[in-house]
């Protein structure tokens, strides 16, 4: 499952077609959803001192996207594409 589906669901609490809503009181902000995927995931695997943030001394794991998901409409989040993936500071994927 792509994380963009998870981000969309977290911020809208709706089905991808927008027709059904699930527990709308549980909506979170995009910043909270991104934190769940980044710092939250690192914490869950007891690696919060090594990864989960882009700060000096931590692993450089990140993606470059074709849009700013913090500014995109929820519907556009679903169409987000990964342009580049970097793990431990090395490019492991680049879109062609």
Number of C-alpha atoms within 10 A of each C-alpha: 5 9 14 18 17 17 24 23 21 21 18 23 20 18 13 15 7 12 7 9 12 12 9 12 8 10 17 15 13 19 12 15 19 18 15 17 14 18 16 17 15 18 15 10 8 11 13 16 13 15 21 22 17 13 10 7 9 15 17 18 17 19 16 13 13 12 15 12 19 12 10 13 11 22 14 14 20 19 11 18 15 13 14 16 17 16 13 12 12 11 13 10 13 12 8 5
